[in-house]
Amino acid sequence: MTRAPGFTLLEVLVAMALLGLLLVGVGAVLERQARAQYLLEEKLAAAQVSSNLMEQFRLEGASPTPESRSGSMEMAGRAWEWRLHVAKTAEKNGHEVTIRVGPEAAPLFEERMQW
């Protein structure tokens, strides 16, 4: 009996299984990459909100007094919740301004400035 040219059924099944595993791995890497990029874009937008608020606060020109404020700002097609807190520092007439952007339980971005 002569053997016909080509692959056996077993060889084809093994090749298909290896290809399937490879595609699942590539899919998982792509999904992780997409999630990481989304998170990076979120943090970048939150940092921009924080920077805008810090500039706004600085441009108000008044001497900072201990206080807390919160609000919402539109950036990158969505509303961002923010909280601003001014506290006295140990230095004479020193203050620390803290801005947190994102959910209160886990802010995406936090910026501090002393003055």
Beta strands, then each sheet from edge to edge (+ up, - down):
strand 1: 67-75
strand 2: 78-88
strand 3: 95-101
strand 4: 109-114
sheet 1: 1+ 2- 3+ 4-
end
